[in-house]
Amino acid sequence: MRIYKVWDAADGSATPGRVFTASIAQEVIPALGARLEYLKLSVKGAVSTAAVVIETFAGVLAPLTIRKGAQNRIVLNLDELCALSAHIFGVPPAIGENTDNTGNDFIGDVRIPIFDTFEDSRQFLVQADRVAVTNIATETIGLTAYADAGFADRKPIHAVRFAATTSGSAGMEQFGPKMPAVGTLKSIIFKVPNGFADGNIDTTIQRVKIYKGSQLVAEFNDLTDSETLCHTDYVTPTPLADLLRQFRVFKLGNSGIDTKGGDISIAWDNQDVSDAISIIPVIEIDEATA
């Protein structure tokens, strides 16, 4: 096993990561092992003038992009990375939410699944796009690589976000883009602004349907079928619940759906109109397309 820093401050520094007050252009992740299993990410920002809730602070990284050669593997915003980490590894992020104007917000222990081999001809590349967040400054970012960490049985992960806005009228809605034909679709993560709460049952995505060609192969109900990423109290939520309860995860079982044997498309029942959402297909990449 090999664990090494990709982004950090110098040894002996009280700064908990590399300076992230501007976007970081694409850089190579050093190949110090046979196989890159996962990365760990952290982001910190100093708060001034007024407190910043954690879900707003998470907008500072939008997105993180990881490529293998020219192929995008992970393209997700910070809160979406937190959801993917909780979904794949069962570990929610470590967070600190500021309650005044004299401290910091931070998110750490975000695990980014890679599960793929290093190759001389196709390097792993990473870049971070920084977005200014009101009352947040002096941002830092940390990134650690975990190589040869005992996940040799796991297939590489493809998780690239789609952004969309739901229709202005309620009802079933077909999503245009098809799933990337690179392997087996194992789950779909939605980020939605309006979910279940005390007194609220009309959610952004009330139901989800998945089609292979013209055949309906899976259908889900938001409350019945979505995976819970943390202990969520919808009435008096914790900061962690505020961060993760925006996400709906619909799992497709161990066999999943082959994206290469026909177009995979999705539709949803929109019951809270004109909402900005993101859709994240989580796909295990087949060796032939890796």
Order of alpha helices (4+ residues) and beta strands (2+ residues): beta-beta-beta-beta-alpha-beta-beta-alpha-beta-beta-beta-beta-beta-beta-beta-beta-beta-beta-alpha-alpha-beta-beta-beta-beta
